[in-house]
């Protein structure tokens, strides 16, 4: 069997797009910007699954608690006013390119005491149908690759304003849909990994008698997600890093009265994986520029990768700073019934060039909430252009509340 064209390139486009302006690494001027995107296994783990966060530029690590905190910052759950909730998010993906790729996200939480909460989620990413061909372009067969992740979190208050959470996760990434090629000497297989998230959340409330404010909240969050083993998709022992990711955020929420509230914030993030080494040709000879203390990035284990994610890039410290992404967002709510949101996401053009503006709306009625967000790409022919996300939430404030109060477990 001829060499098979796999689908990993399409997976990468689900998370980042490459700038039309390309540049190669210059060993004589290593600090000159050049195209060197960070690539990982299972990048679907980074896709924001809910319309609320997506409507604010994918900002969620330091926003007020909601049902989808499992993805952004599970430590927020213990500050949720509701006791129990179930939510489902749906995101058609890469609509500008294809029409059969989508992400489905199901999450649920239960606040078992005033200081403790548990939650879980299932994330399923389908890449639709992909036709495999050989080197001559002859069709071999269609396949339907898919990936999923299941996780569970436990969060607890450490004080009246601080909480932490830990989230173990199982990841299954089946890019070949159980198809095995013959004659290549390499057996393809599904990638399997285990990972864990560690998160922290600070929620400080202030009461006001001036400035026409009723109250305000200062929110701070940190989440290190997908700390886990490297993933292999074949029998050749080549392993890829999981998208271990650091997110920091700060938000401020203002309650002008019992009807009108405004929250605005900023977040920053960085993948905790090493910057790829660079191959270049000089005087008709091939060389490698190793920025990771003389090691190729593929030789590092997961823990070493986290350490070298902060230094050791071929382009030096300036290149590391180009790997940082930013989100800014704003949410206005009226009587906690109608929500209007906007935000922006910014990434350096040499590291993926994701730049877009989001808008979103939400409506809450009784125990139901519906949210929708829309993405405007800041660039032409962007594969994420016109992306929509939908979220449906059931928040049962009264679920088990009377029983818990009777037992003295919830104030």
RARAPE-V141849 format. One record per pair of residues at least 12 apart in sequence whose C-alpha atoms are under 7 Angstrom apart, sorted by the first residue. I is the first residue (numbers start at 1). GAP is how many residues later the second one is. If there is no record, write none. Layout:
# RARAPE-V141849
i=(I/I)
gap=(GAP/GAP)
This chain:
# RARAPE-V141849
i=(1/1/1/1/2/2/2/2/3/3/3/4/4/4/5/5/7/12/14/15/16/16/17/17/17/18/18/19/19/19/19/22/23/25/30/30/31/31/31/33/34/35/35/36/36/37/37/37/38/38/40/40/40/40/41/41/41/41/41/42/42/43/44/49/49/49/50/50/50/50/50/51/51/51/51/51/51/52/54/54/55/55/55/55/55/55/55/55/56/56/56/56/56/56/56/56/56/57/57/57/57/57/57/57/57/58/58/59/59/59/59/60/61/61/61/61/61/61/61/62/62/62/62/62/62/63/63/65/65/65/66/67/67/67/67/67/68/70/70/73/73/74/74/74/74/75/75/75/75/75/75/75/76/77/77/78/78/78/78/78/78/78/78/82/82/82/83/83/83/83/83/83/84/84/84/84/84/84/84/85/85/85/85/85/85/86/86/86/86/86/86/87/87/87/87/87/87/88/88/88/88/88/88/89/89/89/89/89/89/90/90/90/90/90/90/91/91/91/91/91/92/92/93/94/94/95/95/96/96/96/97/100/100/101/101/101/102/102/102/103/103/103/104/104/104/105/105/105/106/106/106/107/107/107/108/108/113/113/114/114/114/115/115/116/116/116/117/117/117/118/118/118/119/119/119/120/120/120/121/121/121/122/122/122/123/123/123/124/124/124/125/125/125/126/126/126/127/127/127/128/128/129/129/129/130/130/130/131/143/144/145/145/145/145/146/146/146/147/147/147/148/148/148/149/149/149/149/150/150/150/151/151/151/151/152/152/152/153/153/153/153/154/154/161/161/161/162/162/162/163/163/163/164/164/164/165/165/165/166/166/166/167/167/167/168/168/168/169/169/169/170/170/170/171/171/171/172/172/172/173/173/173/174/174/175/186/186/186/187/187/188/188/188/189/189/190/191/191/191/192/193/193/193/194/194/195/195/195/195/196/196/196/196/197/197/197/197/197/198/198/198/199/199/199/200/200/200/201/201/201/202/202/202/203/203/203/203/204/204/204/205/205/212/213/213/213/214/214/214/215/215/216/216/216/217/217/217/218/218/218/219/219/219/220/220/220/221/221/221/222/222/222/223/223/223/224/224/224/225/225/225/226/226/226/226/227/228/228/229/230/230/241/241/243/244/244/244/245/245/245/246/246/246/246/247/247/247/247/248/248/248/249/249/249/250/250/250/251/251/251/251/252/252/258/259/259/260/260/260/261/261/261/262/262/262/263/263/263/264/264/264/265/265/265/266/266/266/267/267/267/268/268/268/268/269/269/269/270/270/270/272/272/272/273/273/273/274/274/274/274/274/275/275/275/276/277/277/277/277/277/277/278/289/290/291/291/291/292/292/292/293/322/322/323/323/325/325/326/326/326/327/327/327/328/328/328/329/329/329/330/330/337/337/337/338/338/338/339/339/339/340/340/340/341/341/341/342/342/342/343/343/343/344/344/344/345/355/355/356/356/356/356/357/357/357/358/358/358/358/359/359/359/360/360/360/361/367/367/367/368/368/368/369/369/369/370/370/370/371/371/371/372/372/372/373/373/373/374/374/374/374/375/375)
gap=(180/181/182/183/132/133/181/182/131/132/181/128/129/130/127/128/168/31/80/28/336/338/335/336/337/334/335/330/331/333/334/13/12/253/284/285/284/285/287/317/316/315/316/314/315/313/314/315/237/313/200/201/202/203/190/199/200/201/202/131/200/200/81/40/42/56/18/39/339/340/341/320/321/322/338/339/340/319/304/319/286/287/288/303/304/305/318/319/272/273/274/285/286/287/288/302/303/270/271/272/286/287/288/300/301/269/287/208/268/269/270/12/12/160/161/162/186/187/188/157/158/159/187/188/189/156/188/12/14/15/14/18/19/20/41/42/39/49/51/126/150/79/81/91/125/80/88/89/90/124/125/126/125/40/78/33/36/37/38/39/77/78/79/313/314/315/27/28/313/314/316/318/25/26/27/311/312/313/315/23/24/25/309/310/311/21/22/23/307/308/309/19/20/21/305/306/307/17/18/19/303/304/305/15/16/17/301/302/303/13/14/15/299/300/301/12/13/297/298/299/295/296/294/289/290/289/292/287/288/289/286/27/28/25/26/27/23/24/25/21/22/23/19/20/21/17/18/19/15/16/17/13/14/15/12/13/296/297/295/296/297/41/42/39/40/41/37/38/39/35/36/37/33/34/35/31/32/33/29/30/31/27/28/29/25/26/27/23/24/25/21/22/23/19/20/21/17/18/19/16/17/13/14/15/12/13/14/12/34/33/29/30/31/32/27/28/29/25/26/27/23/24/25/20/21/22/23/19/20/21/16/17/18/19/15/16/17/12/13/14/15/12/13/41/42/43/39/40/41/37/38/39/35/36/37/33/34/35/31/32/33/29/30/31/27/28/29/25/26/27/23/24/25/21/22/23/19/20/21/17/18/19/16/17/15/48/49/50/47/48/45/46/47/44/45/43/40/41/42/39/35/36/38/34/35/31/32/33/34/29/30/31/32/26/27/28/29/30/25/26/27/23/24/25/21/22/23/19/20/21/17/18/19/14/15/16/17/13/14/15/12/13/44/42/43/44/41/42/43/39/40/37/38/39/35/36/37/33/34/35/31/32/33/29/30/31/27/28/29/25/26/27/23/24/25/21/22/23/19/20/21/16/17/18/19/17/14/74/73/12/72/32/61/28/27/28/29/25/26/27/23/24/25/26/20/21/22/23/19/20/21/17/18/19/15/16/17/12/13/14/15/12/13/77/75/76/73/74/75/71/72/73/69/70/71/67/68/69/65/66/67/63/64/65/61/62/63/59/60/61/56/57/58/59/55/56/57/53/54/55/33/34/37/32/33/36/23/31/32/34/35/22/34/38/21/12/13/14/19/20/37/12/25/24/21/22/23/16/20/21/19/26/29/25/28/21/22/19/20/21/17/18/19/15/16/17/13/14/15/12/13/26/27/28/24/25/26/22/23/24/20/21/22/18/19/20/16/17/18/14/15/16/12/13/14/12/22/23/19/20/21/22/18/19/20/15/16/17/18/14/15/16/12/13/14/12/27/28/29/25/26/27/23/24/25/21/22/23/19/20/21/17/18/19/15/16/17/12/13/14/15/12/13)
